Amino acid sequence: MMTVRSRTPSANMVSIRIGGVSVGILSDSPAFLEMLERRYAGFLTAADRPDFQLEVVLHEPAEQAGADEDACVTRMKESWVLRRGDFHAMWNPSTACGKVFQSNNPYAIDSVLRIVHTLILATRGGFLVHAASAIRNGYAFLLAGVSGAGKTTISRLTPADAKLLTDEISYIRRDAGQYWACGTPFTGELARAGEDISAPVKTLFLLEQGAENCITPVATADAARLLLRNILFFAADPEMVQLVFQSACEFAEKVPIRRLCFVPDQRVWEMIG
């Protein structure tokens, strides 16, 4: 049985803020903490008391475990249990604390952070979504799609007057009925972290590569269904799944969702915004 310590500040902690939510990572390994500081350099905060805290215990797995396995996320009383070949974690939202046993690789803690943030966002009307995103003219534009849809391609074409938030996973926060896209350190093929900035979402585009640049409308009912295909969520929990479904429906009612067929040319950004 894992024990979860109370949330206290520590010198052996790196605090990572994504979407305005800070998670303190505790470790006895200076090398691991230095790796975190490099990997999340643009998302570090000096807050003494982060919103949540995870204690990481490093170990060598009995077998060589790949980071490409599917994660298993289940509820056990008040806590969430997170498992994959390279990590085993428990996180309690009530105490805002958790503990992670993982192999010494950056992909494990990266995945734990994504899962924890999906659970936090689900209770707040937000979500993580497979989408590139950028801020231009004061608004955020989401460019969603499964692998191969063109997220990396359109991210490479981002014009100089736009700020890329991410080329892979967008963080959508709901605040006072408005949706905000926040930068994330979670990278795709570009291996380029976003910036710790945010802006209100103006449009979500569902990407398709084609012979010409064109934008077509999507019916609200179809929009929510297509959005759900791109939302990241790992917990097989009916109550939480219902919250995510509700969040997708409410987002589709408030934010325009369009199909964007494009050719790999920077002129497509003249249509986006």
Backbone as CSV, one residue per row, in Angstrom:
resi,resn,N_x,N_y,N_z,CA_x,CA_y,CA_z,C_x,C_y,C_z
1,MET,0.849,-1.197,0.000,0.000,0.000,0.000,0.878,1.239,0.000
2,MET,0.587,2.182,-0.861,1.329,3.430,-0.917,0.875,4.372,0.181
3,THR,1.783,5.084,0.777,1.419,6.154,1.706,1.614,7.486,0.999
4,VAL,0.743,8.440,1.324,0.798,9.761,0.688,1.082,10.788,1.767
5,ARG,2.159,11.519,1.615,2.550,12.509,2.629,1.720,13.777,2.511
6,SER,1.708,14.541,3.584,1.009,15.822,3.560,1.774,16.808,2.691
7,ARG,1.072,17.820,2.209,1.659,18.794,1.287,2.445,19.847,2.055
8,THR,3.748,19.859,1.883,4.619,20.829,2.550,5.687,21.302,1.582
9,PRO,6.179,22.532,1.730,7.262,23.006,0.880,8.548,22.241,1.168
10,SER,9.453,22.137,0.204,10.692,21.405,0.399,11.761,21.954,-0.525
11,ALA,13.021,21.872,-0.073,14.133,22.282,-0.921,14.345,21.284,-2.046
12,ASN,13.890,20.054,-1.865,14.066,19.009,-2.876,12.862,18.949,-3.800
13,MET,12.394,20.103,-4.254,11.175,20.150,-5.042,11.337,21.101,-6.219
14,VAL,10.791,20.665,-7.347,10.660,21.518,-8.521,9.170,21.702,-8.765
15,SER,8.739,22.958,-8.854,7.316,23.249,-9.030,7.056,23.631,-10.485
16,ILE,6.132,22.879,-11.118,5.832,23.051,-12.545,4.405,23.565,-12.680
17,ARG,4.244,24.708,-13.336,2.923,25.310,-13.504,2.489,25.194,-14.963
18,ILE,1.351,24.528,-15.165,0.764,24.383,-16.491,-0.703,24.780,-16.386
19,GLY,-1.141,25.671,-17.254,-2.535,26.108,-17.219,-2.920,26.805,-15.934
20,GLY,-1.954,27.421,-15.272,-2.228,28.105,-14.015,-2.274,27.196,-12.809
21,VAL,-2.040,25.896,-12.992,-2.058,24.916,-11.896,-0.631,24.446,-11.644
22,SER,-0.156,24.633,-10.415,1.223,24.255,-10.085,1.267,22.895,-9.402
23,VAL,2.194,22.060,-9.846,2.416,20.741,-9.256,3.867,20.670,-8.809
24,GLY,4.076,20.484,-7.524,5.423,20.354,-6.982,5.888,18.916,-7.066
25,ILE,7.072,18.685,-7.645,7.638,17.349,-7.770,8.763,17.219,-6.758
26,LEU,8.591,16.322,-5.795,9.597,16.064,-4.767,10.446,14.867,-5.169
27,SER,11.762,14.958,-4.939,12.640,13.831,-5.210,13.920,13.973,-4.406
28,ASP,14.492,12.825,-4.011,15.783,12.830,-3.329,16.937,12.803,-4.322
29,SER,16.625,12.754,-5.616,17.667,12.669,-6.631,17.931,14.043,-7.238
30,PRO,19.089,14.657,-6.958,19.416,15.954,-7.575,19.440,15.875,-9.099
31,ALA,19.919,14.744,-9.644,19.991,14.608,-11.100,18.600,14.612,-11.717
32,PHE,17.646,13.974,-11.053,16.274,13.940,-11.556,15.654,15.334,-11.514
33,LEU,15.894,16.063,-10.420,15.363,17.420,-10.305,15.985,18.344,-11.353
34,GLU,17.268,18.162,-11.627,17.913,18.966,-12.663,17.317,18.662,-14.038
35,MET,16.996,17.384,-14.278,16.355,17.014,-15.535,15.005,17.705,-15.661
36,LEU,14.224,17.733,-14.571,12.935,18.412,-14.595,13.097,19.896,-14.904
37,GLU,14.098,20.520,-14.308,14.320,21.953,-14.537,14.652,22.235,-15.996
38,ARG,15.388,21.334,-16.622,15.705,21.521,-18.043,14.469,21.255,-18.909
39,ARG,13.765,20.173,-18.620,12.653,19.746,-19.468,11.481,20.720,-19.403
40,TYR,11.240,21.296,-18.225,10.092,22.181,-18.032,10.536,23.622,-17.791
41,ALA,11.647,24.005,-18.407,12.276,25.291,-18.105,11.328,26.473,-18.212
42,GLY,10.453,26.491,-19.187,9.556,27.624,-19.352,8.315,27.580,-18.497
43,PHE,8.195,26.548,-17.648,6.971,26.355,-16.884,7.250,26.182,-15.391
44,LEU,8.379,26.656,-14.948,8.735,26.545,-13.528,8.201,27.744,-12.760
45,THR,7.852,27.511,-11.498,7.389,28.579,-10.627,8.083,28.454,-9.283
46,ALA,8.293,29.579,-8.643,8.982,29.587,-7.355,8.018,29.478,-6.181
47,ALA,6.764,29.151,-6.429,5.766,29.079,-5.347,6.198,28.076,-4.281
48,ASP,6.179,28.516,-3.018,6.555,27.624,-1.918,5.514,26.533,-1.691
49,ARG,4.244,26.854,-1.924,3.188,25.874,-1.714,2.425,25.684,-3.028
50,PRO,2.825,24.675,-3.804,2.121,24.419,-5.060,0.698,23.954,-4.798
51,ASP,-0.122,24.007,-5.834,-1.510,23.558,-5.690,-1.591,22.068,-5.377
52,PHE,-0.693,21.292,-5.973,-0.643,19.851,-5.761,0.814,19.438,-5.622
53,GLN,1.016,18.234,-5.073,2.382,17.783,-4.842,2.495,16.294,-5.130
54,LEU,3.582,15.915,-5.808,3.863,14.513,-6.108,5.269,14.176,-5.622
55,GLU,5.381,13.141,-4.816,6.692,12.647,-4.400,7.096,11.530,-5.350
56,VAL,8.275,11.654,-5.947,8.749,10.667,-6.920,9.844,9.811,-6.301
57,VAL,9.655,8.498,-6.382,10.658,7.520,-5.938,11.144,6.787,-7.179
58,LEU,12.427,6.883,-7.455,12.990,6.261,-8.651,13.397,4.825,-8.357
59,HIS,13.192,3.970,-9.335,13.599,2.567,-9.195,13.861,1.997,-10.582
60,GLU,14.558,0.897,-10.629,14.756,0.186,-11.883,13.703,-0.900,-11.988
61,PRO,12.917,-0.924,-13.065,11.873,-1.938,-13.195,12.463,-3.332,-13.296
62,ALA,11.684,-4.322,-12.800,12.137,-5.713,-12.853,12.340,-6.159,-14.294
63,GLU,11.509,-5.649,-15.192,11.633,-5.940,-16.606,11.758,-4.624,-17.357
64,GLN,12.307,-4.705,-18.538,12.385,-3.496,-19.366,10.980,-3.122,-19.821
65,ALA,10.486,-1.988,-19.367,9.114,-1.578,-19.679,9.139,-0.385,-20.608
66,GLY,8.348,-0.457,-21.671,8.291,0.636,-22.627,7.299,1.693,-22.203
67,ALA,7.559,2.938,-22.641,6.658,4.046,-22.336,5.513,4.121,-23.330
68,ASP,5.458,3.167,-24.263,4.408,3.208,-25.277,3.185,2.375,-24.897
69,GLU,3.186,1.804,-23.712,2.028,1.053,-23.244,0.899,2.013,-22.889
70,ASP,-0.337,1.509,-22.907,-1.475,2.314,-22.470,-1.487,2.406,-20.949
71,ALA,-1.791,3.582,-20.450,-1.890,3.776,-19.003,-3.242,3.268,-18.507
72,CYS,-3.242,2.767,-17.287,-4.471,2.315,-16.628,-4.729,3.253,-15.452
73,VAL,-5.902,3.876,-15.444,-6.240,4.843,-14.392,-7.550,4.437,-13.763
74,THR,-7.534,4.135,-12.471,-8.728,3.677,-11.764,-8.882,4.431,-10.454
75,ARG,-10.111,4.459,-9.965,-10.389,5.122,-8.693,-10.382,4.089,-7.566
76,MET,-9.745,4.438,-6.433,-9.741,3.587,-5.255,-10.086,4.463,-4.061
77,LYS,-11.378,4.415,-3.653,-11.898,5.298,-2.606,-11.683,6.751,-3.028
78,GLU,-10.917,7.535,-2.256,-10.727,8.949,-2.580,-9.536,9.191,-3.490
79,SER,-8.789,8.153,-3.819,-7.559,8.322,-4.583,-7.688,7.749,-5.989
80,TRP,-6.791,8.213,-6.850,-6.649,7.670,-8.192,-5.369,6.866,-8.248
81,VAL,-5.452,5.693,-8.878,-4.289,4.830,-9.067,-3.918,4.857,-10.548
82,LEU,-2.673,5.192,-10.823,-2.175,5.335,-12.186,-1.095,4.283,-12.412
83,ARG,-1.251,3.488,-13.462,-0.273,2.436,-13.728,0.099,2.392,-15.206
84,ARG,1.374,2.162,-15.427,1.885,1.840,-16.749,3.158,1.047,-16.522
85,GLY,3.749,0.514,-17.563,4.930,-0.315,-17.360,6.069,0.387,-16.661
86,ASP,6.182,1.705,-16.870,7.309,2.436,-16.297,6.942,3.290,-15.088
87,PHE,5.685,3.223,-14.609,5.346,3.937,-13.382,4.121,3.324,-12.697
88,HIS,4.036,3.598,-11.401,2.889,3.235,-10.571,2.699,4.398,-9.607
89,ALA,1.533,5.009,-9.628,1.328,6.211,-8.830,-0.029,6.191,-8.150
90,MET,-0.122,6.947,-7.066,-1.398,7.184,-6.391,-1.505,8.685,-6.142
91,TRP,-2.674,9.244,-6.444,-2.889,10.679,-6.274,-4.248,10.897,-5.641
92,ASN,-4.257,11.704,-4.569,-5.478,11.981,-3.819,-5.848,13.458,-4.002
93,PRO,-6.895,13.770,-4.766,-7.279,15.168,-4.969,-7.660,15.882,-3.679
94,SER,-8.189,15.138,-2.695,-8.626,15.763,-1.440,-7.452,16.320,-0.644
95,THR,-6.358,15.569,-0.601,-5.176,16.037,0.132,-4.221,16.803,-0.769
96,ALA,-4.493,16.769,-2.073,-3.651,17.434,-3.080,-2.257,16.843,-3.132
97,CYS,-2.122,15.563,-2.741,-0.812,14.914,-2.700,-0.847,13.570,-3.415
98,GLY,0.329,13.137,-3.828,0.445,11.835,-4.454,1.861,11.327,-4.373
99,LYS,2.029,10.069,-4.774,3.346,9.446,-4.758,3.516,8.648,-6.034
100,VAL,4.703,8.734,-6.627,4.974,8.094,-7.909,6.204,7.213,-7.775
101,PHE,6.065,5.922,-8.107,7.205,5.029,-8.250,7.443,4.883,-9.752
102,GLN,8.617,5.247,-10.209,8.847,5.224,-11.647,10.290,4.906,-11.982
103,SER,10.482,4.428,-13.203,11.838,4.252,-13.695,12.422,5.633,-13.988
104,ASN,13.730,5.688,-14.070,14.405,6.981,-14.201,14.407,7.437,-15.658
105,ASN,13.222,7.848,-16.130,13.131,8.400,-17.476,12.125,9.547,-17.458
106,PRO,12.291,10.513,-18.350,11.413,11.691,-18.321,10.003,11.414,-18.809
107,TYR,9.812,10.317,-19.570,8.507,10.063,-20.156,7.492,9.639,-19.101
108,ALA,7.969,9.002,-18.030,7.060,8.553,-16.982,6.420,9.742,-16.272
109,ILE,7.236,10.665,-15.758,6.666,11.798,-15.038,5.870,12.688,-15.979
110,ASP,6.264,12.762,-17.248,5.519,13.522,-18.241,4.101,12.965,-18.361
111,SER,3.987,11.643,-18.421,2.670,11.009,-18.538,1.854,11.161,-17.262
112,VAL,2.508,11.044,-16.113,1.799,11.237,-14.847,1.216,12.644,-14.777
113,LEU,1.995,13.636,-15.171,1.500,15.008,-15.150,0.307,15.186,-16.079
114,ARG,0.368,14.596,-17.262,-0.763,14.706,-18.184,-2.024,14.090,-17.572
115,ILE,-1.871,12.917,-16.983,-3.038,12.241,-16.407,-3.615,13.053,-15.259
116,VAL,-2.752,13.533,-14.367,-3.229,14.322,-13.225,-3.959,15.574,-13.711
117,HIS,-3.417,16.229,-14.724,-4.073,17.430,-15.238,-5.419,17.092,-15.895
118,THR,-5.542,15.944,-16.565,-6.841,15.588,-17.140,-7.879,15.386,-16.041
119,LEU,-7.471,14.822,-14.915,-8.404,14.613,-13.805,-8.800,15.941,-13.165
120,ILE,-7.840,16.843,-13.037,-8.141,18.170,-12.484,-9.094,18.916,-13.406
121,LEU,-8.780,18.925,-14.695,-9.584,19.677,-15.658,-11.000,19.128,-15.782
122,ALA,-11.151,17.811,-15.670,-12.476,17.204,-15.827,-13.474,17.751,-14.815
123,THR,-13.015,18.105,-13.634,-13.903,18.635,-12.596,-14.106,20.145,-12.727
124,ARG,-13.400,20.769,-13.691,-13.466,22.226,-13.846,-13.974,22.655,-15.220
125,GLY,-14.481,21.695,-15.985,-15.053,22.033,-17.285,-14.060,22.177,-18.411
126,GLY,-12.813,21.747,-18.189,-11.789,21.840,-19.228,-11.300,20.471,-19.645
127,PHE,-10.229,20.456,-20.464,-9.697,19.180,-20.954,-8.368,19.410,-21.663
128,LEU,-7.642,18.310,-21.868,-6.501,18.289,-22.771,-6.975,17.722,-24.097
129,VAL,-6.468,18.267,-25.204,-6.924,17.824,-26.509,-5.726,17.707,-27.453
130,HIS,-5.760,16.661,-28.295,-4.733,16.505,-29.327,-4.899,17.639,-30.330
131,ALA,-4.173,18.705,-30.130,-4.300,19.868,-31.006,-3.073,20.752,-30.864
132,ALA,-2.603,21.249,-31.982,-1.659,22.363,-31.937,-2.471,23.611,-31.616
133,SER,-1.832,24.627,-31.092,-2.548,25.879,-30.825,-1.576,27.038,-30.844
134,ALA,-2.102,28.181,-31.217,-1.276,29.386,-31.305,-2.127,30.604,-30.998
135,ILE,-1.466,31.647,-30.501,-2.125,32.920,-30.237,-1.766,33.883,-31.365
136,ARG,-2.804,34.497,-31.912,-2.588,35.510,-32.944,-3.661,36.582,-32.800
137,ASN,-3.264,37.835,-32.823,-4.189,38.965,-32.688,-5.025,38.868,-31.410
138,GLY,-4.405,38.348,-30.351,-5.056,38.318,-29.048,-5.955,37.134,-28.786
139,TYR,-6.097,36.229,-29.753,-6.958,35.065,-29.589,-6.173,33.778,-29.845
140,ALA,-6.663,32.699,-29.253,-6.054,31.386,-29.464,-6.856,30.609,-30.502
141,PHE,-6.138,29.905,-31.357,-6.745,29.061,-32.378,-6.247,27.639,-32.170
142,LEU,-7.180,26.693,-32.113,-6.861,25.287,-31.905,-6.904,24.565,-33.240
143,LEU,-5.915,23.697,-33.468,-5.785,22.972,-34.730,-5.691,21.489,-34.386
144,ALA,-6.851,20.836,-34.357,-6.968,19.497,-33.782,-6.924,18.420,-34.850
145,GLY,-6.445,17.260,-34.436,-6.448,16.125,-35.345,-5.639,14.974,-34.793
146,VAL,-5.969,13.775,-35.255,-5.222,12.593,-34.852,-3.854,12.627,-35.530
147,SER,-3.006,11.666,-35.188,-1.678,11.600,-35.784,-1.772,11.548,-37.307
148,GLY,-1.012,12.415,-37.965,-1.022,12.461,-39.412,-1.969,13.478,-40.007
149,ALA,-2.776,14.131,-39.172,-3.750,15.098,-39.686,-3.091,16.404,-40.127
150,GLY,-1.917,16.691,-39.576,-1.218,17.901,-40.005,-0.863,18.872,-38.900
151,LYS,-0.936,18.452,-37.624,-0.625,19.362,-36.521,0.816,19.873,-36.598
152,THR,1.742,18.956,-36.846,3.146,19.351,-36.929,3.385,20.242,-38.143
153,THR,2.798,19.877,-39.272,2.978,20.659,-40.503,2.488,22.085,-40.321
154,ILE,1.283,22.251,-39.785,0.729,23.592,-39.655,1.443,24.377,-38.550
155,SER,2.009,23.664,-37.570,2.803,24.336,-36.538,4.085,24.908,-37.137
156,ARG,4.699,24.163,-38.042,5.912,24.669,-38.711,5.627,25.934,-39.520
157,LEU,4.393,26.078,-39.962,4.012,27.212,-40.798,3.561,28.426,-39.983
158,THR,3.595,28.312,-38.658,3.137,29.409,-37.810,3.871,30.702,-38.163
159,PRO,3.147,31.783,-38.465,3.810,33.039,-38.862,4.507,33.718,-37.693
160,ALA,5.358,34.651,-38.021,6.178,35.325,-37.009,5.346,36.129,-36.019
161,ASP,4.144,36.574,-36.418,3.317,37.378,-35.514,2.394,36.527,-34.646
162,ALA,2.610,35.218,-34.637,1.822,34.320,-33.788,2.751,33.627,-32.795
163,LYS,2.215,33.274,-31.626,2.983,32.560,-30.610,2.436,31.139,-30.503
164,LEU,3.294,30.156,-30.755,2.891,28.760,-30.688,2.775,28.318,-29.231
165,LEU,1.599,27.841,-28.850,1.382,27.339,-27.493,1.834,25.892,-27.363
166,THR,1.620,25.101,-28.411,2.015,23.697,-28.427,1.828,23.163,-29.833
167,ASP,2.599,22.139,-30.173,2.402,21.496,-31.475,1.718,20.141,-31.316
168,GLU,1.276,19.815,-30.082,0.775,18.463,-29.850,-0.445,18.383,-28.934
169,ILE,-0.341,18.928,-27.723,-1.413,18.782,-26.739,-1.774,20.154,-26.182
170,SER,-2.999,20.566,-26.437,-3.473,21.867,-25.970,-4.218,21.719,-24.646
171,TYR,-4.028,22.702,-23.797,-4.614,22.731,-22.455,-5.762,23.730,-22.476
172,ILE,-6.991,23.245,-22.297,-8.170,24.106,-22.370,-8.765,24.272,-20.975
173,ARG,-8.760,25.498,-20.514,-9.260,25.832,-19.183,-10.536,26.656,-19.323
174,ARG,-11.518,26.368,-18.476,-12.742,27.165,-18.465,-12.703,28.106,-17.270
175,ASP,-12.935,29.367,-17.542,-12.876,30.374,-16.486,-14.022,31.357,-16.693
176,ALA,-14.955,31.389,-15.752,-16.108,32.304,-15.808,-16.865,32.160,-17.130
177,GLY,-17.032,30.927,-17.575,-17.805,30.661,-18.778,-17.054,30.854,-20.079
178,GLN,-15.779,31.277,-20.005,-14.985,31.471,-21.212,-13.875,30.431,-21.260
179,TYR,-13.527,30.001,-22.475,-12.497,28.989,-22.650,-11.177,29.645,-23.034
180,TRP,-10.126,29.192,-22.349,-8.783,29.707,-22.577,-7.873,28.561,-23.003
181,ALA,-7.022,28.812,-23.995,-5.988,27.862,-24.384,-4.688,28.278,-23.709
182,CYS,-4.041,27.322,-23.070,-2.812,27.600,-22.324,-1.653,26.823,-22.936
183,GLY,-0.496,27.424,-22.932,0.685,26.745,-23.435,1.050,25.551,-22.580
184,THR,1.671,24.553,-23.199,2.106,23.358,-22.468,3.536,23.000,-22.853
185,PRO,4.221,22.262,-21.975,5.559,21.769,-22.307,5.506,20.426,-23.024
186,PHE,4.306,19.911,-23.299,4.157,18.597,-23.925,4.357,18.738,-25.432
187,THR,5.429,18.168,-25.944,5.819,18.404,-27.322,5.513,17.218,-28.230
188,GLY,5.405,17.526,-29.511,5.229,16.501,-30.532,6.497,16.367,-31.348
189,GLU,6.330,16.210,-32.660,7.473,15.984,-33.532,8.430,17.172,-33.589
190,LEU,7.918,18.370,-33.365,8.789,19.548,-33.402,9.753,19.593,-32.218
191,ALA,9.411,18.843,-31.149,10.221,18.850,-29.919,10.456,20.277,-29.439
192,ARG,9.391,21.088,-29.534,9.492,22.505,-29.170,8.398,22.830,-28.164
193,ALA,8.806,23.099,-26.925,7.831,23.413,-25.892,7.150,24.740,-26.196
194,GLY,5.900,24.851,-25.763,5.174,26.104,-25.924,5.605,27.127,-24.887
195,GLU,4.855,28.207,-24.818,5.134,29.251,-23.838,4.052,29.240,-22.762
196,ASP,4.431,29.667,-21.552,3.495,29.698,-20.426,2.638,30.963,-20.515
197,ILE,1.807,31.004,-21.557,0.895,32.120,-21.772,-0.455,31.545,-22.176
198,SER,-1.482,32.376,-22.212,-2.818,31.893,-22.562,-3.608,32.997,-23.247
199,ALA,-4.693,32.601,-23.900,-5.582,33.549,-24.566,-6.938,32.891,-24.746
200,PRO,-8.004,33.684,-24.857,-9.331,33.104,-25.089,-9.404,32.406,-26.444
201,VAL,-10.094,31.262,-26.470,-10.196,30.471,-27.695,-11.229,31.116,-28.628
202,LYS,-10.826,31.346,-29.856,-11.742,31.919,-30.840,-12.373,30.848,-31.724
203,THR,-11.565,29.883,-32.178,-12.063,28.846,-33.076,-11.258,27.571,-32.887
204,LEU,-11.909,26.427,-33.028,-11.219,25.144,-33.104,-11.391,24.610,-34.521
205,PHE,-10.268,24.295,-35.158,-10.288,23.753,-36.509,-9.949,22.266,-36.472
206,LEU,-10.734,21.461,-37.181,-10.456,20.046,-37.353,-9.666,19.901,-38.648
207,LEU,-8.425,19.456,-38.540,-7.502,19.490,-39.662,-7.689,18.337,-40.645
208,GLU,-7.550,18.677,-41.915,-7.455,17.703,-42.997,-6.505,18.276,-44.035
209,GLN,-5.582,17.473,-44.532,-4.708,17.935,-45.604,-5.367,17.625,-46.944
210,GLY,-5.337,18.597,-47.857,-6.021,18.419,-49.129,-5.365,19.198,-50.247
211,ALA,-6.117,19.389,-51.316,-5.575,20.029,-52.521,-5.726,21.542,-52.508
212,GLU,-6.517,22.075,-51.573,-6.714,23.526,-51.500,-7.059,23.922,-50.076
213,ASN,-6.911,25.217,-49.786,-7.273,25.730,-48.469,-8.755,26.082,-48.458
214,CYS,-9.487,25.486,-47.538,-10.894,25.833,-47.411,-11.379,25.515,-46.006
215,ILE,-12.357,26.292,-45.556,-12.975,26.121,-44.239,-14.449,25.825,-44.447
216,THR,-14.947,24.773,-43.784,-16.363,24.424,-43.875,-16.941,24.299,-42.472
217,PRO,-18.202,24.667,-42.285,-18.823,24.589,-40.954,-19.078,23.146,-40.534
218,VAL,-19.227,22.964,-39.230,-19.555,21.655,-38.649,-20.766,21.836,-37.749
219,ALA,-21.775,20.992,-37.921,-22.964,21.074,-37.070,-22.578,20.853,-35.612
220,THR,-23.272,21.520,-34.676,-22.928,21.442,-33.254,-22.896,20.013,-32.753
221,ALA,-23.891,19.201,-33.113,-23.938,17.811,-32.646,-22.726,17.032,-33.152
222,ASP,-22.360,17.228,-34.404,-21.184,16.556,-34.953,-19.909,17.113,-34.343
223,ALA,-19.900,18.405,-34.056,-18.708,19.053,-33.507,-18.311,18.440,-32.172
224,ALA,-19.297,18.235,-31.287,-18.999,17.647,-29.977,-18.454,16.232,-30.138
225,ARG,-19.045,15.459,-31.038,-18.599,14.084,-31.258,-17.177,14.059,-31.808
226,LEU,-16.891,14.915,-32.775,-15.552,14.953,-33.362,-14.520,15.479,-32.373
227,LEU,-14.924,16.431,-31.544,-14.025,16.934,-30.511,-13.654,15.827,-29.533
228,LEU,-14.638,15.022,-29.137,-14.390,13.945,-28.181,-13.340,12.966,-28.686
229,ARG,-13.270,12.779,-29.987,-12.274,11.868,-30.556,-10.853,12.331,-30.276
230,ASN,-10.697,13.635,-30.073,-9.361,14.198,-29.903,-9.025,14.546,-28.454
231,ILE,-9.985,14.410,-27.531,-9.734,14.722,-26.127,-8.956,13.590,-25.467
232,LEU,-7.959,13.958,-24.679,-7.188,12.969,-23.920,-7.890,12.713,-22.594
233,PHE,-8.203,11.466,-22.333,-8.720,11.098,-21.021,-8.418,9.632,-20.798
234,PHE,-7.952,9.302,-19.604,-7.390,7.982,-19.350,-8.198,7.156,-18.349
235,ALA,-9.048,7.800,-17.547,-9.731,7.101,-16.458,-10.986,6.389,-16.952
236,ALA,-11.078,5.117,-16.646,-12.279,4.337,-16.979,-13.266,4.455,-15.820
237,ASP,-13.770,5.659,-15.637,-14.666,5.952,-14.520,-15.912,6.627,-15.070
238,PRO,-17.097,6.015,-14.931,-18.307,6.549,-15.559,-18.611,7.999,-15.186
239,GLU,-18.436,8.347,-13.921,-18.737,9.710,-13.481,-17.829,10.725,-14.157
240,MET,-16.534,10.417,-14.226,-15.587,11.344,-14.837,-15.759,11.392,-16.352
241,VAL,-16.061,10.249,-16.962,-16.299,10.232,-18.404,-17.491,11.114,-18.758
242,GLN,-18.529,11.080,-17.914,-19.699,11.923,-18.138,-19.342,13.401,-18.039
243,LEU,-18.451,13.738,-17.115,-18.015,15.135,-16.990,-17.276,15.590,-18.247
244,VAL,-16.439,14.723,-18.791,-15.702,15.072,-20.003,-16.659,15.230,-21.179
245,PHE,-17.624,14.328,-21.273,-18.632,14.414,-22.338,-19.398,15.733,-22.236
246,GLN,-19.781,16.103,-21.031,-20.501,17.361,-20.811,-19.625,18.562,-21.184
247,SER,-18.334,18.491,-20.829,-17.418,19.590,-21.155,-17.292,19.761,-22.659
248,ALA,-17.214,18.652,-23.398,-17.103,18.725,-24.856,-18.358,19.334,-25.470
249,CYS,-19.515,18.933,-24.969,-20.771,19.472,-25.487,-20.889,20.970,-25.223
250,GLU,-20.532,21.396,-24.017,-20.622,22.814,-23.676,-19.617,23.637,-24.480
251,PHE,-18.422,23.082,-24.705,-17.426,23.779,-25.510,-17.945,23.967,-26.937
252,ALA,-18.535,22.901,-27.505,-19.034,22.953,-28.883,-20.184,23.943,-29.039
253,GLU,-20.921,24.193,-27.962,-22.011,25.163,-28.018,-21.504,26.599,-27.990
254,LYS,-20.347,26.822,-27.362,-19.852,28.185,-27.162,-18.757,28.594,-28.146
255,VAL,-17.991,27.626,-28.647,-16.835,27.932,-29.489,-17.072,27.390,-30.898
256,PRO,-16.898,28.204,-31.938,-17.048,27.703,-33.304,-16.059,26.578,-33.604
257,ILE,-16.559,25.502,-34.185,-15.717,24.383,-34.621,-15.894,24.233,-36.126
258,ARG,-14.793,24.249,-36.847,-14.820,24.222,-38.304,-13.870,23.144,-38.825
259,ARG,-14.139,22.660,-40.033,-13.177,21.812,-40.734,-12.222,22.718,-41.511
260,LEU,-10.941,22.403,-41.422,-9.937,23.159,-42.173,-9.163,22.195,-43.055
261,CYS,-9.417,22.286,-44.340,-8.643,21.539,-45.319,-7.530,22.468,-45.801
262,PHE,-6.285,21.993,-45.812,-5.205,22.911,-46.144,-4.090,22.217,-46.920
263,VAL,-3.357,23.030,-47.630,-2.123,22.601,-48.281,-0.969,23.165,-47.459
264,PRO,0.188,22.507,-47.468,1.306,22.956,-46.622,1.952,24.234,-47.124
265,ASP,1.266,25.336,-46.874,1.720,26.655,-47.312,1.297,27.668,-46.245
266,GLN,2.158,28.624,-45.939,1.877,29.572,-44.856,0.635,30.411,-45.108
267,ARG,0.171,30.448,-46.364,-1.029,31.234,-46.667,-2.257,30.731,-45.930
268,VAL,-2.220,29.477,-45.440,-3.378,28.958,-44.707,-3.644,29.789,-43.461
269,TRP,-2.584,30.407,-42.895,-2.769,31.212,-41.681,-3.540,32.491,-41.954
270,GLU,-3.608,32.913,-43.201,-4.433,34.072,-43.553,-5.920,33.742,-43.376
271,MET,-6.256,32.453,-43.481,-7.638,32.022,-43.280,-7.938,31.756,-41.822
272,ILE,-6.922,31.309,-41.077,-7.146,30.930,-39.672,-7.471,32.145,-38.825
273,GLY,-6.680,33.194,-38.913,-6.952,34.379,-38.099,-5.751,35.288,-37.980
